């Protein structure tokens, strides 16, 4: 529907292949974040032969990227107008307000913690997470979270909370092996563009991550990769070493 507000969504999985969804393991934000940030890092070897002077740093590896997000949990009603899509009826708006009042800040945070923080007894680790919102598509796990409570009822019940969360990116074993092997045939594919396809979307389908679309564009000599033609042939090569 035109003008409909898309909410940031987090889904929890129990396996590293993201096939088995955790029961009740989905969280949608009441308020979308104002920003999010990626952090990339290149690691270099610190080894140096004894008795030698400093030399050029030697590349070691590129670890998975980090994602930082700020979440706002609010039960004051101040932000309700931001959550109602354009064209909503009065009945829909009233219904949404009733849902917000019934779902207080603490219960929302507990559900959020259950999705991103709860220890998975079968896997002996926290859940694997997929975070989606617009162009954002991130796979990883929570590494750090800070909850700051602000504004309270007279009885001390929180009316608003700010959550700052950090996530570490995750790459499936098959994808990582292909990245580390230039001759690997496992991820060599040819696809034909269909209606609604974009290069990042097609790249995500093949590699499990959309961020390699620039490498695909280069391999196919695509000058304007934002305008794909239906029926166009796209070659997805094995991923090269970083």
C-alpha positions in Angstrom: 0.0 0.0 0.0 1.3 3.4 -0.9 2.7 5.3 2.1 2.8 2.2 4.3 5.5 2.4 6.9 7.9 -0.5 6.8 9.2 -1.6 10.3 12.7 -2.9 11.0 12.4 -6.6 11.7 14.7 -9.1 13.5 14.2 -12.8 13.1 16.0 -15.4 15.2 17.3 -18.8 13.9 18.8 -21.7 15.8 21.2 -22.8 13.0 24.0 -21.1 11.2 22.3 -21.8 7.8 19.3 -19.7 8.9 16.8 -22.4 8.1 15.2 -23.1 11.5 13.3 -20.2 12.9 13.1 -19.9 16.6 9.5 -20.1 18.0 8.3 -16.5 18.8 11.6 -15.4 17.5 10.6 -12.3 15.6 10.7 -8.7 16.7 9.4 -5.6 14.9 10.3 -2.1 16.1 7.6 0.2 17.2 9.8 3.1 16.1 12.3 2.7 13.3 15.9 3.8 14.1 17.1 7.3 13.0 20.3 5.7 11.8 22.5 2.6 11.7 26.2 2.2 11.1 28.5 -0.5 9.7 32.0 -0.9 10.9 34.6 -2.6 8.7 38.1 -3.7 9.8 41.2 -4.9 8.0 43.6 -6.9 10.2 47.4 -7.0 9.6 50.0 -9.4 10.9 52.2 -7.9 13.6 55.0 -10.5 13.1 58.4 -9.1 12.3 61.7 -10.9 11.9 64.1 -10.3 14.8 66.7 -7.6 14.2 64.9 -6.0 11.3 63.5 -2.5 11.1 59.8 -1.8 10.6 58.3 -2.9 7.3 55.1 -2.5 5.4 52.2 -4.1 7.2 51.2 -7.5 5.8 47.5 -8.3 5.2 46.1 -10.9 7.6 42.3 -11.1 7.1 39.1 -9.1 6.9 36.8 -10.1 9.8 33.0 -9.9 9.4 31.5 -6.4 9.6 29.9 -4.9 12.7 26.4 -3.3 12.8 25.3 -0.8 15.4 21.7 0.1 16.0 19.8 2.3 18.4 16.3 1.3 19.4 13.7 3.4 21.2 11.0 1.9 23.3 8.3 4.4 24.2 4.9 4.2 25.9 4.3 7.9 26.4 2.2 8.3 23.1 4.5 11.1 21.8 5.6 9.1 18.8 2.3 7.4 17.8 1.8 9.6 14.8 5.1 8.3 13.4 3.9 4.8 13.4 0.6 5.3 11.6 0.8 4.8 7.8 -0.7 7.5 5.6 -4.3 6.9 4.8 -5.0 5.0 8.0 -8.6 5.1 9.2 -9.6 6.4 12.6 -10.5 2.8 13.7 -7.0 1.6 12.7 -5.2 4.4 14.6 -7.3 3.8 17.7 -6.6 0.0 17.4 -2.8 0.7 17.2 -3.0 3.0 20.3 -4.8 0.3 22.3 -2.1 -2.2 21.3 0.7 0.2 22.3 -0.9 0.9 25.7 -1.4 -2.9 26.4 2.2 -3.6 25.4 4.3 -1.6 27.9 7.9 -0.8 27.6 9.2 -3.6 29.8 7.2 -6.3 28.0 8.5 -5.0 24.6 12.1 -5.0 25.9 11.7 -8.5 27.3 10.5 -9.8 23.9 13.4 -8.0 22.2 15.9 -9.6 24.7 14.3 -13.0 24.1 14.9 -12.7 20.3 18.5 -11.2 20.3 19.9 -12.3 23.7 18.4 -15.6 24.8 20.8 -18.5 25.1 19.9 -21.3 22.8 20.3 -24.5 24.8 20.5 -26.9 21.8 23.2 -24.8 20.0 24.9 -23.8 23.2 25.1 -20.2 22.0 22.8 -17.2 21.4 20.5 -17.1 18.4 21.6 -16.3 14.9 19.8 -13.2 13.7 18.6 -11.7 10.4 17.9 -7.9 10.5 16.0 -6.4 7.6 14.7 -2.9 6.9 14.7 -1.3 3.5 18.1 -1.7 2.0 19.4 -3.1 5.3 19.9 -6.9 5.2 22.3 -8.2 7.9 23.1 -11.6 9.2 24.9 -12.0 12.5 24.7 -12.3 16.3 24.4 -9.8 19.2 27.8 -8.9 20.8 26.8 -6.1 23.2 23.7 -4.3 24.4 23.1 -1.3 26.7 19.7 -0.4 27.9 19.1 3.1 29.3 15.7 3.8 31.0 14.3 7.3 30.8 11.0 8.8 32.0 9.0 7.0 34.6 5.5 6.7 36.0 5.1 7.8 39.7 5.4 4.1 40.7 8.8 3.8 38.9 7.6 1.9 35.9 9.6 3.0 32.8 7.9 4.9 30.1 10.8 5.1 27.7 14.0 3.2 27.1 16.9 3.6 24.7 18.8 0.5 23.6 22.2 0.6 21.9 23.0 -2.8 20.3 26.1 -4.1 18.5 26.0 -7.0 16.2 28.8 -9.1 14.6 28.3 -10.2 11.0 28.3 -13.9 10.2 29.2 -15.7 7.0 28.1 -19.3 6.4 30.8 -22.0 6.2 30.2 -22.6 2.5 30.4 -19.0 1.6 33.5 -18.5 3.7 35.2 -21.5 2.0 34.4 -20.1 -1.4 35.8 -16.7 -0.5 39.1 -18.3 0.6 39.4 -20.4 -2.6 39.8 -18.6 -5.9 39.2 -21.7 -7.9 36.1 -22.9 -6.1 33.3 -23.8 -8.5 30.6 -24.0 -5.8 29.4 -20.4 -6.2 29.6 -20.1 -10.0 26.1 -19.4 -11.3 24.4 -17.9 -14.3 21.0 -16.2 -13.8 18.6 -14.3 -16.0 17.0 -11.1 -14.7 13.3 -11.3 -13.8 10.8 -8.6 -13.2 11.6 -6.8 -9.9 15.2 -8.1 -9.7 18.0 -5.9 -8.6 21.7 -6.7 -8.5 22.0 -6.7 -4.7 18.9 -8.9 -4.4 20.2 -11.4 -7.0 23.6 -11.3 -5.2 21.9 -12.1 -1.9 20.2 -15.1 -3.4 23.4 -16.6 -4.8 25.9 -15.7 -2.0 23.7 -15.2 1.0 24.8 -11.6 1.2 24.0 -8.6 -1.0 27.2 -6.7 -0.4 29.1 -8.4 -3.2 27.1 -6.8 -5.9 30.0 -4.5 -7.0 32.2 -7.6 -7.6 29.4 -9.1 -9.7 28.9 -5.8 -11.6 32.6 -5.7 -12.4 32.7 -9.4 -13.5 29.8 -8.6 -16.0 31.2 -5.2 -17.1 28.0 -3.5 -16.0 28.3 0.2 -16.2 24.8 1.0 -14.9 23.9 -1.9 -12.6 20.9 -0.1 -11.2 19.0 -0.6 -14.4 18.9 -4.3 -15.2 16.8 -5.5 -18.2 14.4 -8.4 -17.9 16.0 -11.5 -19.5 19.5 -10.1 -19.1 22.1 -12.7 -18.4 24.2 -12.2 -15.3 27.3 -14.3 -14.4 28.0 -14.8 -10.7 31.7 -15.9 -10.3 33.4 -17.6 -7.4 34.2 -14.9 -4.8 37.7 -13.8 -4.9 40.0 -13.4 -1.9 39.5 -10.2 0.0 
